[in-house]
Amino acid sequence: MSVTLEKIEKEVRTLSVAEKRELFDLLWLELASDEEPEAISDELKAELERRLEDIRQNPEAGIPWEQVKREILGGK
């Protein structure tokens, strides 16, 4: 029997919150157990390295998480 993603999505909508959390945990563990992590492109790797170096050279330029969270939630 072949199950399509559309059928799975429809079934997920009928689950309780607790069942959705259980499904999420199951999927997360399944993804984490994959032997081959997705490769990142050389371009992305270079960008991440550039950003990391920028943080190392200028650590005070960052914005603390609490400030970002306040701004996102509208409590500036």
N, C-alpha and C positions, 0 to 999 in steps of 0.2 A: 504494500500500500504506500503510495507516494503522498506525502504531506507537503503542501505548498506553504510558502511564507504567508500568503494571504489567509489561509485557514488558521495558521498558528496565531497570527495577529488577532483574528476574530475570537479565538478561544481565550487569548490572554485578557481581552477586555471583559470576559465574564468572571475572571478570578478575583478573589478577595485580596485585600492589601497584603495580608499575611502570605497568601499563596504566591502573589507577585514577588514579594521579597524572597521567598524560598526559590522561586524560579530564577530570579536575578542572581542569587548566591550560586546556584547550580551552573548557570551560564558563565558567571565570572570565574569559577573554579575551572570550568572547561577551557575557557580562553587562556587562563594562566598556565594550564598544563600543556598547551601546545608546545611541541619541541622546537619549532622554528619560529622565532619572533619575526614580525614583519621588518624587512630591511628598510632603512630610511635612505633617501636619495643623498648623493654627495652634496647637492645644493642645500638640502635641509640641514645636513650635518654641519656644513660650513656656517650656515646662519646661526645654528645653536652655539657653535664654538665662538662666533663673533659676539653673540649676546653674553655668553659666559665671561669672555674677556672684558667686555664693556662693564659688567657688574664688578669684576675684580678691580678694574682701574678706577671705577667711579661708584663705590657702594652707596654713597649718600644720595645718589640720584634716584634710587628706588623709592617706592611709596609703600609704607607699611600696610599689611593686609587689613588691619582694623580700619584704617582710613578708606581703603578701597571698598571694603564691605559697607561702611557707613554711606559712602557716596552712591553705591549701587542701590542700597535699600532706601535712599532718599533722606537720610538723617544727617546730611552734611553738617 
